[in-house]
Amino acid sequence: MRINCPLCGERDLAEFHYEGSSKLMARPKDENDTDAFHDYLHIRSNPAGLNNELWSHEYGCRAWLLICRDTNTHEILSIDLARDKKTKGSLD
């Protein structure tokens, strides 16, 4: 898989690190609720189809990227710098 970094151009997947969904999760209010913290830290959805993801160009320019990708085909539909797309409550 090749990823077209907006700053560096097309690069091999090995230069990037998948950081997870770009949808921000709310931290549990009750710090003693271990089940809620377990879910917050470890449980993630695994969608089939379009997914907005956060990636870092770890072995390149170190930029954070928002990538819209089809998880069925790995087709990348869009790539943006995360710093340009921040919104309240979500990076989508």
PDB file of N, CA, C and O in Angstrom:
ATOM      1  N   MET A   1       0.856  -1.175   0.000  1.00  0.00           N
ATOM      2  CA  MET A   1       0.000   0.000   0.000  1.00  0.00           C
ATOM      3  C   MET A   1       0.899   1.234   0.000  1.00  0.00           C
ATOM      4  O   MET A   1       1.920   1.264   0.687  1.00  0.00           O
ATOM      5  N   ARG A   2       0.524   2.232  -0.757  1.00  0.00           N
ATOM      6  CA  ARG A   2       1.251   3.492  -0.851  1.00  0.00           C
ATOM      7  C   ARG A   2       0.350   4.602  -0.320  1.00  0.00           C
ATOM      8  O   ARG A   2      -0.854   4.606  -0.574  1.00  0.00           O
ATOM      9  N   ILE A   3       0.931   5.531   0.411  1.00  0.00           N
ATOM     10  CA  ILE A   3       0.187   6.670   0.959  1.00  0.00           C
ATOM     11  C   ILE A   3       0.832   7.943   0.428  1.00  0.00           C
ATOM     12  O   ILE A   3       2.051   8.106   0.490  1.00  0.00           O
ATOM     13  N   ASN A   4       0.011   8.837  -0.090  1.00  0.00           N
ATOM     14  CA  ASN A   4       0.484  10.092  -0.670  1.00  0.00           C
ATOM     15  C   ASN A   4       0.454  11.184   0.404  1.00  0.00           C
ATOM     16  O   ASN A   4      -0.563  11.852   0.591  1.00  0.00           O
ATOM     17  N   CYS A   5       1.573  11.359   1.102  1.00  0.00           N
ATOM     18  CA  CYS A   5       1.672  12.386   2.149  1.00  0.00           C
ATOM     19  C   CYS A   5       1.581  13.768   1.505  1.00  0.00           C
ATOM     20  O   CYS A   5       2.277  14.029   0.524  1.00  0.00           O
ATOM     21  N   PRO A   6       0.734  14.663   2.036  1.00  0.00           N
ATOM     22  CA  PRO A   6       0.621  16.006   1.465  1.00  0.00           C
ATOM     23  C   PRO A   6       1.933  16.792   1.505  1.00  0.00           C
ATOM     24  O   PRO A   6       2.115  17.723   0.719  1.00  0.00           O
ATOM     25  N   LEU A   7       2.845  16.432   2.405  1.00  0.00           N
ATOM     26  CA  LEU A   7       4.110  17.165   2.527  1.00  0.00           C
ATOM     27  C   LEU A   7       5.268  16.485   1.801  1.00  0.00           C
ATOM     28  O   LEU A   7       6.156  17.165   1.287  1.00  0.00           O
ATOM     29  N   CYS A   8       5.272  15.154   1.750  1.00  0.00           N
ATOM     30  CA  CYS A   8       6.425  14.407   1.225  1.00  0.00           C
ATOM     31  C   CYS A   8       6.168  13.716  -0.106  1.00  0.00           C
ATOM     32  O   CYS A   8       7.110  13.296  -0.778  1.00  0.00           O
ATOM     33  N   GLY A   9       4.912  13.596  -0.492  1.00  0.00           N
ATOM     34  CA  GLY A   9       4.588  12.848  -1.697  1.00  0.00           C
ATOM     35  C   GLY A   9       4.321  11.388  -1.384  1.00  0.00           C
ATOM     36  O   GLY A   9       4.186  10.999  -0.224  1.00  0.00           O
ATOM     37  N   GLU A  10       4.248  10.587  -2.436  1.00  0.00           N
ATOM     38  CA  GLU A  10       3.898   9.175  -2.280  1.00  0.00           C
ATOM     39  C   GLU A  10       5.012   8.410  -1.577  1.00  0.00           C
ATOM     40  O   GLU A  10       6.186   8.517  -1.932  1.00  0.00           O
ATOM     41  N   ARG A  11       4.610   7.632  -0.565  1.00  0.00           N
ATOM     42  CA  ARG A  11       5.562   6.855   0.231  1.00  0.00           C
ATOM     43  C   ARG A  11       4.976   5.471   0.527  1.00  0.00           C
ATOM     44  O   ARG A  11       3.768   5.259   0.427  1.00  0.00           O
ATOM     45  N   ASP A  12       5.849   4.546   0.888  1.00  0.00           N
ATOM     46  CA  ASP A  12       5.441   3.199   1.251  1.00  0.00           C
ATOM     47  C   ASP A  12       4.736   3.192   2.606  1.00  0.00           C
ATOM     48  O   ASP A  12       5.040   4.016   3.469  1.00  0.00           O
ATOM     49  N   LEU A  13       3.815   2.284   2.790  1.00  0.00           N
ATOM     50  CA  LEU A  13       3.066   2.138   4.028  1.00  0.00           C
ATOM     51  C   LEU A  13       3.981   1.994   5.246  1.00  0.00           C
ATOM     52  O   LEU A  13       3.615   2.421   6.341  1.00  0.00           O
ATOM     53  N   ALA A  14       5.159   1.400   5.071  1.00  0.00           N
ATOM     54  CA  ALA A  14       6.081   1.155   6.185  1.00  0.00           C
ATOM     55  C   ALA A  14       6.505   2.444   6.889  1.00  0.00           C
ATOM     56  O   ALA A  14       6.936   2.392   8.041  1.00  0.00           O
ATOM     57  N   GLU A  15       6.393   3.595   6.230  1.00  0.00           N
ATOM     58  CA  GLU A  15       6.764   4.872   6.844  1.00  0.00           C
ATOM     59  C   GLU A  15       5.685   5.417   7.778  1.00  0.00           C
ATOM     60  O   GLU A  15       5.939   6.359   8.529  1.00  0.00           O
ATOM     61  N   PHE A  16       4.489   4.840   7.739  1.00  0.00           N
ATOM     62  CA  PHE A  16       3.337   5.388   8.448  1.00  0.00           C
ATOM     63  C   PHE A  16       2.905   4.475   9.589  1.00  0.00           C
ATOM     64  O   PHE A  16       3.200   3.280   9.598  1.00  0.00           O
ATOM     65  N   HIS A  17       2.202   5.062  10.546  1.00  0.00           N
ATOM     66  CA  HIS A  17       1.657   4.294  11.656  1.00  0.00           C
ATOM     67  C   HIS A  17       0.174   4.636  11.802  1.00  0.00           C
ATOM     68  O   HIS A  17      -0.200   5.803  11.919  1.00  0.00           O
ATOM     69  N   TYR A  18      -0.656   3.604  11.793  1.00  0.00           N
ATOM     70  CA  TYR A  18      -2.097   3.767  11.988  1.00  0.00           C
ATOM     71  C   TYR A  18      -2.356   4.077  13.452  1.00  0.00           C
ATOM     72  O   TYR A  18      -1.946   3.317  14.329  1.00  0.00           O
ATOM     73  N   GLU A  19      -3.032   5.186  13.725  1.00  0.00           N
ATOM     74  CA  GLU A  19      -3.285   5.609  15.106  1.00  0.00           C
ATOM     75  C   GLU A  19      -4.716   5.321  15.559  1.00  0.00           C
ATOM     76  O   GLU A  19      -5.016   5.430  16.748  1.00  0.00           O
ATOM     77  N   GLY A  20      -5.595   4.959  14.638  1.00  0.00           N
ATOM     78  CA  GLY A  20      -6.967   4.635  15.000  1.00  0.00           C
ATOM     79  C   GLY A  20      -7.980   5.522  14.313  1.00  0.00           C
ATOM     80  O   GLY A  20      -7.643   6.303  13.423  1.00  0.00           O
ATOM     81  N   SER A  21      -9.212   5.394  14.731  1.00  0.00           N
ATOM     82  CA  SER A  21     -10.298   6.188  14.178  1.00  0.00           C
ATOM     83  C   SER A  21     -10.075   7.666  14.483  1.00  0.00           C
ATOM     84  O   SER A  21      -9.521   8.016  15.525  1.00  0.00           O
ATOM     85  N   SER A  22     -10.507   8.524  13.575  1.00  0.00           N
ATOM     86  CA  SER A  22     -10.361   9.962  13.811  1.00  0.00           C
ATOM     87  C   SER A  22     -11.469  10.512  14.697  1.00  0.00           C
ATOM     88  O   SER A  22     -11.439  11.685  15.070  1.00  0.00           O
ATOM     89  N   LYS A  23     -12.444   9.679  15.036  1.00  0.00           N
ATOM     90  CA  LYS A  23     -13.525  10.130  15.916  1.00  0.00           C
ATOM     91  C   LYS A  23     -13.026  10.119  17.364  1.00  0.00           C
ATOM     92  O   LYS A  23     -12.597   9.086  17.878  1.00  0.00           O
ATOM     93  N   LEU A  24     -13.088  11.270  18.002  1.00  0.00           N
ATOM     94  CA  LEU A  24     -12.634  11.374  19.382  1.00  0.00           C
ATOM     95  C   LEU A  24     -13.630  10.714  20.327  1.00  0.00           C
ATOM     96  O   LEU A  24     -14.842  10.844  20.160  1.00  0.00           O
ATOM     97  N   MET A  25     -13.107  10.011  21.313  1.00  0.00           N
ATOM     98  CA  MET A  25     -13.954   9.338  22.290  1.00  0.00           C
ATOM     99  C   MET A  25     -13.954  10.124  23.591  1.00  0.00           C
ATOM    100  O   MET A  25     -12.929  10.667  24.002  1.00  0.00           O
ATOM    101  N   ALA A  26     -15.101  10.178  24.227  1.00  0.00           N
ATOM    102  CA  ALA A  26     -15.221  10.901  25.502  1.00  0.00           C
ATOM    103  C   ALA A  26     -14.632  10.062  26.629  1.00  0.00           C
ATOM    104  O   ALA A  26     -14.961   8.885  26.777  1.00  0.00           O
ATOM    105  N   ARG A  27     -13.760  10.677  27.419  1.00  0.00           N
ATOM    106  CA  ARG A  27     -13.171  10.001  28.586  1.00  0.00           C
ATOM    107  C   ARG A  27     -14.272   9.782  29.628  1.00  0.00           C
ATOM    108  O   ARG A  27     -15.067  10.689  29.872  1.00  0.00           O
ATOM    109  N   PRO A  28     -14.333   8.605  30.243  1.00  0.00           N
ATOM    110  CA  PRO A  28     -15.355   8.351  31.275  1.00  0.00           C
ATOM    111  C   PRO A  28     -15.242   9.355  32.424  1.00  0.00           C
ATOM    112  O   PRO A  28     -14.141   9.681  32.870  1.00  0.00           O
ATOM    113  N   LYS A  29     -16.380   9.835  32.891  1.00  0.00           N
ATOM    114  CA  LYS A  29     -16.400  10.820  33.976  1.00  0.00           C
ATOM    115  C   LYS A  29     -16.049  10.189  35.328  1.00  0.00           C
ATOM    116  O   LYS A  29     -15.373  10.806  36.151  1.00  0.00           O
ATOM    117  N   ASP A  30     -16.512   8.959  35.548  1.00  0.00           N
ATOM    118  CA  ASP A  30     -16.256   8.262  36.806  1.00  0.00           C
ATOM    119  C   ASP A  30     -14.933   7.505  36.697  1.00  0.00           C
ATOM    120  O   ASP A  30     -14.855   6.476  36.026  1.00  0.00           O
ATOM    121  N   GLU A  31     -13.902   8.017  37.354  1.00  0.00           N
ATOM    122  CA  GLU A  31     -12.575   7.407  37.267  1.00  0.00           C
ATOM    123  C   GLU A  31     -12.485   6.049  37.949  1.00  0.00           C
ATOM    124  O   GLU A  31     -11.509   5.325  37.753  1.00  0.00           O
ATOM    125  N   ASN A  32     -13.479   5.697  38.741  1.00  0.00           N
ATOM    126  CA  ASN A  32     -13.492   4.402  39.430  1.00  0.00           C
ATOM    127  C   ASN A  32     -14.248   3.328  38.656  1.00  0.00           C
ATOM    128  O   ASN A  32     -14.296   2.174  39.083  1.00  0.00           O
ATOM    129  N   ASP A  33     -14.833   3.696  37.527  1.00  0.00           N
ATOM    130  CA  ASP A  33     -15.587   2.749  36.706  1.00  0.00           C
ATOM    131  C   ASP A  33     -14.611   2.005  35.790  1.00  0.00           C
ATOM    132  O   ASP A  33     -14.346   2.441  34.669  1.00  0.00           O
ATOM    133  N   THR A  34     -14.081   0.879  36.275  1.00  0.00           N
ATOM    134  CA  THR A  34     -13.056   0.150  35.524  1.00  0.00           C
ATOM    135  C   THR A  34     -13.577  -0.416  34.203  1.00  0.00           C
ATOM    136  O   THR A  34     -12.825  -0.504  33.232  1.00  0.00           O
ATOM    137  N   ASP A  35     -14.842  -0.798  34.157  1.00  0.00           N
ATOM    138  CA  ASP A  35     -15.405  -1.306  32.903  1.00  0.00           C
ATOM    139  C   ASP A  35     -15.438  -0.211  31.842  1.00  0.00           C
ATOM    140  O   ASP A  35     -15.103  -0.452  30.682  1.00  0.00           O
ATOM    141  N   ALA A  36     -15.845   0.995  32.246  1.00  0.00           N
ATOM    142  CA  ALA A  36     -15.897   2.116  31.305  1.00  0.00           C
ATOM    143  C   ALA A  36     -14.495   2.482  30.819  1.00  0.00           C
ATOM    144  O   ALA A  36     -14.310   2.780  29.639  1.00  0.00           O
ATOM    145  N   PHE A  37     -13.503   2.463  31.720  1.00  0.00           N
ATOM    146  CA  PHE A  37     -12.132   2.771  31.314  1.00  0.00           C
ATOM    147  C   PHE A  37     -11.555   1.674  30.428  1.00  0.00           C
ATOM    148  O   PHE A  37     -10.791   1.964  29.508  1.00  0.00           O
ATOM    149  N   HIS A  38     -11.903   0.438  30.689  1.00  0.00           N
ATOM    150  CA  HIS A  38     -11.459  -0.658  29.819  1.00  0.00           C
ATOM    151  C   HIS A  38     -11.970  -0.417  28.402  1.00  0.00           C
ATOM    152  O   HIS A  38     -11.204  -0.490  27.441  1.00  0.00           O
ATOM    153  N   ASP A  39     -13.252  -0.131  28.273  1.00  0.00           N
ATOM    154  CA  ASP A  39     -13.828   0.125  26.949  1.00  0.00           C
ATOM    155  C   ASP A  39     -13.189   1.341  26.292  1.00  0.00           C
ATOM    156  O   ASP A  39     -12.893   1.320  25.097  1.00  0.00           O
ATOM    157  N   TYR A  40     -12.973   2.402  27.069  1.00  0.00           N
ATOM    158  CA  TYR A  40     -12.371   3.637  26.557  1.00  0.00           C
ATOM    159  C   TYR A  40     -10.960   3.389  26.009  1.00  0.00           C
ATOM    160  O   TYR A  40     -10.590   3.941  24.973  1.00  0.00           O
ATOM    161  N   LEU A  41     -10.189   2.570  26.696  1.00  0.00           N
ATOM    162  CA  LEU A  41      -8.802   2.344  26.307  1.00  0.00           C
ATOM    163  C   LEU A  41      -8.617   1.253  25.257  1.00  0.00           C
ATOM    164  O   LEU A  41      -7.713   1.346  24.427  1.00  0.00           O
ATOM    165  N   HIS A  42      -9.467   0.212  25.282  1.00  0.00           N
ATOM    166  CA  HIS A  42      -9.180  -0.966  24.483  1.00  0.00           C
ATOM    167  C   HIS A  42     -10.208  -1.354  23.431  1.00  0.00           C
ATOM    168  O   HIS A  42      -9.856  -2.030  22.464  1.00  0.00           O
ATOM    169  N   ILE A  43     -11.439  -0.960  23.580  1.00  0.00           N
ATOM    170  CA  ILE A  43     -12.482  -1.427  22.669  1.00  0.00           C
ATOM    171  C   ILE A  43     -12.693  -0.405  21.552  1.00  0.00           C
ATOM    172  O   ILE A  43     -13.001   0.758  21.808  1.00  0.00           O
ATOM    173  N   ARG A  44     -12.522  -0.856  20.323  1.00  0.00           N
ATOM    174  CA  ARG A  44     -12.698   0.010  19.156  1.00  0.00           C
ATOM    175  C   ARG A  44     -13.587  -0.697  18.146  1.00  0.00           C
ATOM    176  O   ARG A  44     -13.612  -1.926  18.068  1.00  0.00           O
ATOM    177  N   SER A  45     -14.307   0.091  17.385  1.00  0.00           N
ATOM    178  CA  SER A  45     -15.113  -0.503  16.326  1.00  0.00           C
ATOM    179  C   SER A  45     -14.189  -0.902  15.179  1.00  0.00           C
ATOM    180  O   SER A  45     -13.107  -0.339  15.012  1.00  0.00           O
ATOM    181  N   ASN A  46     -14.621  -1.855  14.413  1.00  0.00           N
ATOM    182  CA  ASN A  46     -13.861  -2.331  13.269  1.00  0.00           C
ATOM    183  C   ASN A  46     -14.784  -2.284  12.051  1.00  0.00           C
ATOM    184  O   ASN A  46     -15.287  -3.315  11.603  1.00  0.00           O
ATOM    185  N   PRO A  47     -15.003  -1.072  11.519  1.00  0.00           N
ATOM    186  CA  PRO A  47     -16.001  -0.921  10.468  1.00  0.00           C
ATOM    187  C   PRO A  47     -15.561  -1.529   9.134  1.00  0.00           C
ATOM    188  O   PRO A  47     -14.381  -1.529   8.785  1.00  0.00           O
ATOM    189  N   ALA A  48     -16.536  -2.038   8.413  1.00  0.00           N
ATOM    190  CA  ALA A  48     -16.308  -2.470   7.039  1.00  0.00           C
ATOM    191  C   ALA A  48     -16.826  -1.359   6.137  1.00  0.00           C
ATOM    192  O   ALA A  48     -17.968  -0.920   6.275  1.00  0.00           O
ATOM    193  N   GLY A  49     -15.995  -0.912   5.225  1.00  0.00           N
ATOM    194  CA  GLY A  49     -16.383   0.177   4.338  1.00  0.00           C
ATOM    195  C   GLY A  49     -15.594   1.436   4.645  1.00  0.00           C
ATOM    196  O   GLY A  49     -14.453   1.366   5.104  1.00  0.00           O
ATOM    197  N   LEU A  50     -16.202   2.587   4.391  1.00  0.00           N
ATOM    198  CA  LEU A  50     -15.506   3.858   4.580  1.00  0.00           C
ATOM    199  C   LEU A  50     -15.211   4.122   6.049  1.00  0.00           C
ATOM    200  O   LEU A  50     -16.071   3.945   6.912  1.00  0.00           O
ATOM    201  N   ASN A  51     -13.991   4.544   6.315  1.00  0.00           N
ATOM    202  CA  ASN A  51     -13.580   4.847   7.674  1.00  0.00           C
ATOM    203  C   ASN A  51     -12.638   6.047   7.638  1.00  0.00           C
ATOM    204  O   ASN A  51     -11.722   6.100   6.818  1.00  0.00           O
ATOM    205  N   ASN A  52     -12.869   7.014   8.532  1.00  0.00           N
ATOM    206  CA  ASN A  52     -11.977   8.160   8.684  1.00  0.00           C
ATOM    207  C   ASN A  52     -10.964   7.810   9.760  1.00  0.00           C
ATOM    208  O   ASN A  52     -11.326   7.500  10.895  1.00  0.00           O
ATOM    209  N   GLU A  53      -9.669   7.863   9.382  1.00  0.00           N
ATOM    210  CA  GLU A  53      -8.611   7.360  10.248  1.00  0.00           C
ATOM    211  C   GLU A  53      -7.534   8.413  10.485  1.00  0.00           C
ATOM    212  O   GLU A  53      -7.323   9.318   9.678  1.00  0.00           O
ATOM    213  N   LEU A  54      -6.872   8.262  11.610  1.00  0.00           N
ATOM    214  CA  LEU A  54      -5.746   9.119  11.961  1.00  0.00           C
ATOM    215  C   LEU A  54      -4.463   8.305  11.796  1.00  0.00           C
ATOM    216  O   LEU A  54      -4.324   7.227  12.373  1.00  0.00           O
ATOM    217  N   TRP A  55      -3.532   8.830  11.006  1.00  0.00           N
ATOM    218  CA  TRP A  55      -2.245   8.186  10.749  1.00  0.00           C
ATOM    219  C   TRP A  55      -1.137   9.177  11.061  1.00  0.00           C
ATOM    220  O   TRP A  55      -1.341  10.387  10.964  1.00  0.00           O
ATOM    221  N   SER A  56       0.028   8.677  11.433  1.00  0.00           N
ATOM    222  CA  SER A  56       1.197   9.547  11.584  1.00  0.00           C
ATOM    223  C   SER A  56       2.259   9.102  10.576  1.00  0.00           C
ATOM    224  O   SER A  56       2.449   7.910  10.335  1.00  0.00           O
ATOM    225  N   HIS A  57       2.942  10.085   9.998  1.00  0.00           N
ATOM    226  CA  HIS A  57       4.043   9.789   9.069  1.00  0.00           C
ATOM    227  C   HIS A  57       5.298   9.645   9.924  1.00  0.00           C
ATOM    228  O   HIS A  57       6.176  10.508   9.942  1.00  0.00           O
ATOM    229  N   GLU A  58       5.342   8.534  10.619  1.00  0.00           N
ATOM    230  CA  GLU A  58       6.322   8.285  11.669  1.00  0.00           C
ATOM    231  C   GLU A  58       7.772   8.320  11.182  1.00  0.00           C
ATOM    232  O   GLU A  58       8.635   8.858  11.875  1.00  0.00           O
ATOM    233  N   TYR A  59       8.051   7.766  10.023  1.00  0.00           N
ATOM    234  CA  TYR A  59       9.424   7.710   9.510  1.00  0.00           C
ATOM    235  C   TYR A  59       9.615   8.662   8.339  1.00  0.00           C
ATOM    236  O   TYR A  59      10.399   8.396   7.429  1.00  0.00           O
ATOM    237  N   GLY A  60       8.899   9.757   8.372  1.00  0.00           N
ATOM    238  CA  GLY A  60       9.013  10.785   7.348  1.00  0.00           C
ATOM    239  C   GLY A  60       8.974  12.147   8.005  1.00  0.00           C
ATOM    240  O   GLY A  60       9.800  12.449   8.867  1.00  0.00           O
ATOM    241  N   CYS A  61       8.033  12.962   7.610  1.00  0.00           N
ATOM    242  CA  CYS A  61       7.928  14.337   8.114  1.00  0.00           C
ATOM    243  C   CYS A  61       7.282  14.414   9.495  1.00  0.00           C
ATOM    244  O   CYS A  61       7.259  15.486  10.100  1.00  0.00           O
ATOM    245  N   ARG A  62       6.757  13.302  10.002  1.00  0.00           N
ATOM    246  CA  ARG A  62       6.120  13.183  11.319  1.00  0.00           C
ATOM    247  C   ARG A  62       4.775  13.914  11.394  1.00  0.00           C
ATOM    248  O   ARG A  62       4.270  14.165  12.489  1.00  0.00           O
ATOM    249  N   ALA A  63       4.204  14.249  10.263  1.00  0.00           N
ATOM    250  CA  ALA A  63       2.894  14.903  10.228  1.00  0.00           C
ATOM    251  C   ALA A  63       1.807  13.908  10.615  1.00  0.00           C
ATOM    252  O   ALA A  63       1.939  12.701  10.413  1.00  0.00           O
ATOM    253  N   TRP A  64       0.723  14.450  11.180  1.00  0.00           N
ATOM    254  CA  TRP A  64      -0.474  13.663  11.466  1.00  0.00           C
ATOM    255  C   TRP A  64      -1.430  13.861  10.303  1.00  0.00           C
ATOM    256  O   TRP A  64      -1.679  14.984   9.865  1.00  0.00           O
ATOM    257  N   LEU A  65      -1.967  12.733   9.805  1.00  0.00           N
ATOM    258  CA  LEU A  65      -2.812  12.763   8.617  1.00  0.00           C
ATOM    259  C   LEU A  65      -4.195  12.213   8.920  1.00  0.00           C
ATOM    260  O   LEU A  65      -4.349  11.279   9.707  1.00  0.00           O
ATOM    261  N   LEU A  66      -5.192  12.800   8.289  1.00  0.00           N
ATOM    262  CA  LEU A  66      -6.552  12.259   8.305  1.00  0.00           C
ATOM    263  C   LEU A  66      -6.764  11.580   6.959  1.00  0.00           C
ATOM    264  O   LEU A  66      -6.688  12.217   5.908  1.00  0.00           O
ATOM    265  N   ILE A  67      -7.028  10.288   7.006  1.00  0.00           N
ATOM    266  CA  ILE A  67      -7.177   9.507   5.791  1.00  0.00           C
ATOM    267  C   ILE A  67      -8.563   8.880   5.773  1.00  0.00           C
ATOM    268  O   ILE A  67      -8.965   8.210   6.724  1.00  0.00           O
ATOM    269  N   CYS A  68      -9.283   9.103   4.689  1.00  0.00           N
ATOM    270  CA  CYS A  68     -10.563   8.427   4.477  1.00  0.00           C
ATOM    271  C   CYS A  68     -10.245   7.219   3.601  1.00  0.00           C
ATOM    272  O   CYS A  68      -9.780   7.362   2.470  1.00  0.00           O
ATOM    273  N   ARG A  69     -10.506   6.014   4.148  1.00  0.00           N
ATOM    274  CA  ARG A  69     -10.105   4.778   3.481  1.00  0.00           C
ATOM    275  C   ARG A  69     -11.244   3.773   3.504  1.00  0.00           C
ATOM    276  O   ARG A  69     -11.984   3.676   4.484  1.00  0.00           O
ATOM    277  N   ASP A  70     -11.375   3.033   2.422  1.00  0.00           N
ATOM    278  CA  ASP A  70     -12.326   1.928   2.365  1.00  0.00           C
ATOM    279  C   ASP A  70     -11.625   0.706   2.951  1.00  0.00           C
ATOM    280  O   ASP A  70     -10.668   0.200   2.366  1.00  0.00           O
ATOM    281  N   THR A  71     -12.095   0.231   4.099  1.00  0.00           N
ATOM    282  CA  THR A  71     -11.423  -0.876   4.773  1.00  0.00           C
ATOM    283  C   THR A  71     -11.605  -2.212   4.048  1.00  0.00           C
ATOM    284  O   THR A  71     -10.886  -3.169   4.332  1.00  0.00           O
ATOM    285  N   ASN A  72     -12.554  -2.285   3.121  1.00  0.00           N
ATOM    286  CA  ASN A  72     -12.737  -3.519   2.345  1.00  0.00           C
ATOM    287  C   ASN A  72     -11.688  -3.655   1.247  1.00  0.00           C
ATOM    288  O   ASN A  72     -11.181  -4.748   0.996  1.00  0.00           O
ATOM    289  N   THR A  73     -11.367  -2.542   0.596  1.00  0.00           N
ATOM    290  CA  THR A  73     -10.459  -2.572  -0.559  1.00  0.00           C
ATOM    291  C   THR A  73      -9.118  -1.894  -0.288  1.00  0.00           C
ATOM    292  O   THR A  73      -8.187  -2.034  -1.082  1.00  0.00           O
ATOM    293  N   HIS A  74      -9.006  -1.167   0.813  1.00  0.00           N
ATOM    294  CA  HIS A  74      -7.841  -0.354   1.173  1.00  0.00           C
ATOM    295  C   HIS A  74      -7.661   0.857   0.257  1.00  0.00           C
ATOM    296  O   HIS A  74      -6.623   1.517   0.295  1.00  0.00           O
ATOM    297  N   GLU A  75      -8.671   1.149  -0.566  1.00  0.00           N
ATOM    298  CA  GLU A  75      -8.608   2.338  -1.420  1.00  0.00           C
ATOM    299  C   GLU A  75      -8.640   3.587  -0.544  1.00  0.00           C
ATOM    300  O   GLU A  75      -9.486   3.715   0.341  1.00  0.00           O
ATOM    301  N   ILE A  76      -7.720   4.493  -0.799  1.00  0.00           N
ATOM    302  CA  ILE A  76      -7.678   5.760  -0.070  1.00  0.00           C
ATOM    303  C   ILE A  76      -8.426   6.801  -0.885  1.00  0.00           C
ATOM    304  O   ILE A  76      -8.100   7.056  -2.044  1.00  0.00           O
ATOM    305  N   LEU A  77      -9.450   7.407  -0.252  1.00  0.00           N
ATOM    306  CA  LEU A  77     -10.284   8.378  -0.952  1.00  0.00           C
ATOM    307  C   LEU A  77      -9.826   9.809  -0.736  1.00  0.00           C
ATOM    308  O   LEU A  77      -9.999  10.654  -1.614  1.00  0.00           O
ATOM    309  N   SER A  78      -9.243  10.091   0.425  1.00  0.00           N
ATOM    310  CA  SER A  78      -8.727  11.438   0.671  1.00  0.00           C
ATOM    311  C   SER A  78      -7.666  11.391   1.769  1.00  0.00           C
ATOM    312  O   SER A  78      -7.683  10.530   2.648  1.00  0.00           O
ATOM    313  N   ILE A  79      -6.740  12.355   1.684  1.00  0.00           N
ATOM    314  CA  ILE A  79      -5.692  12.513   2.692  1.00  0.00           C
ATOM    315  C   ILE A  79      -5.548  14.000   2.970  1.00  0.00           C
ATOM    316  O   ILE A  79      -5.350  14.796   2.052  1.00  0.00           O
ATOM    317  N   ASP A  80      -5.649  14.375   4.255  1.00  0.00           N
ATOM    318  CA  ASP A  80      -5.511  15.769   4.668  1.00  0.00           C
ATOM    319  C   ASP A  80      -4.595  15.842   5.879  1.00  0.00           C
ATOM    320  O   ASP A  80      -4.478  14.879   6.638  1.00  0.00           O
ATOM    321  N   LEU A  81      -3.956  16.971   6.054  1.00  0.00           N
ATOM    322  CA  LEU A  81      -3.195  17.201   7.277  1.00  0.00           C
ATOM    323  C   LEU A  81      -4.174  17.395   8.423  1.00  0.00           C
ATOM    324  O   LEU A  81      -5.120  18.172   8.294  1.00  0.00           O
ATOM    325  N   ALA A  82      -3.971  16.715   9.529  1.00  0.00           N
ATOM    326  CA  ALA A  82      -4.879  16.811  10.673  1.00  0.00           C
ATOM    327  C   ALA A  82      -4.948  18.240  11.199  1.00  0.00           C
ATOM    328  O   ALA A  82      -6.011  18.687  11.631  1.00  0.00           O
ATOM    329  N   ARG A  83      -3.839  18.958  11.168  1.00  0.00           N
ATOM    330  CA  ARG A  83      -3.827  20.326  11.691  1.00  0.00           C
ATOM    331  C   ARG A  83      -4.777  21.243  10.927  1.00  0.00           C
ATOM    332  O   ARG A  83      -5.207  22.265  11.461  1.00  0.00           O
ATOM    333  N   ASP A  84      -5.107  20.895   9.692  1.00  0.00           N
ATOM    334  CA  ASP A  84      -5.995  21.710   8.874  1.00  0.00           C
ATOM    335  C   ASP A  84      -7.466  21.336   9.034  1.00  0.00           C
ATOM    336  O   ASP A  84      -8.336  22.047   8.530  1.00  0.00           O
ATOM    337  N   LYS A  85      -7.759  20.238   9.722  1.00  0.00           N
ATOM    338  CA  LYS A  85      -9.124  19.718   9.799  1.00  0.00           C
ATOM    339  C   LYS A  85      -9.710  19.643  11.193  1.00  0.00           C
ATOM    340  O   LYS A  85     -10.779  19.054  11.357  1.00  0.00           O
ATOM    341  N   LYS A  86      -9.074  20.203  12.203  1.00  0.00           N
ATOM    342  CA  LYS A  86      -9.572  20.093  13.570  1.00  0.00           C
ATOM    343  C   LYS A  86     -10.924  20.762  13.724  1.00  0.00           C
ATOM    344  O   LYS A  86     -11.136  21.885  13.265  1.00  0.00           O
ATOM    345  N   THR A  87     -11.839  20.054  14.380  1.00  0.00           N
ATOM    346  CA  THR A  87     -13.145  20.609  14.742  1.00  0.00           C
ATOM    347  C   THR A  87     -13.471  20.143  16.146  1.00  0.00           C
ATOM    348  O   THR A  87     -12.888  19.170  16.624  1.00  0.00           O
ATOM    349  N   LYS A  88     -14.383  20.813  16.807  1.00  0.00           N
ATOM    350  CA  LYS A  88     -14.744  20.461  18.175  1.00  0.00           C
ATOM    351  C   LYS A  88     -15.361  19.073  18.228  1.00  0.00           C
ATOM    352  O   LYS A  88     -16.341  18.787  17.540  1.00  0.00           O
ATOM    353  N   GLY A  89     -14.765  18.201  19.066  1.00  0.00           N
ATOM    354  CA  GLY A  89     -15.336  16.886  19.329  1.00  0.00           C
ATOM    355  C   GLY A  89     -15.011  15.812  18.316  1.00  0.00           C
ATOM    356  O   GLY A  89     -15.301  14.641  18.557  1.00  0.00           O
ATOM    357  N   SER A  90     -14.418  16.170  17.192  1.00  0.00           N
ATOM    358  CA  SER A  90     -14.136  15.173  16.188  1.00  0.00           C
ATOM    359  C   SER A  90     -13.107  15.716  15.208  1.00  0.00           C
ATOM    360  O   SER A  90     -12.992  16.925  15.009  1.00  0.00           O
ATOM    361  N   LEU A  91     -12.376  14.814  14.610  1.00  0.00           N
ATOM    362  CA  LEU A  91     -11.459  15.193  13.539  1.00  0.00           C
ATOM    363  C   LEU A  91     -12.033  14.787  12.192  1.00  0.00           C
ATOM    364  O   LEU A  91     -11.361  14.942  11.172  1.00  0.00           O
ATOM    365  N   ASP A  92     -13.267  14.267  12.159  1.00  0.00           N
ATOM    366  CA  ASP A  92     -13.909  13.865  10.904  1.00  0.00           C
ATOM    367  C   ASP A  92     -14.253  15.084  10.075  1.00  0.00           C
ATOM    368  O   ASP A  92     -14.800  14.952   8.981  1.00  0.00           O
TER     369      ASP A  92
END
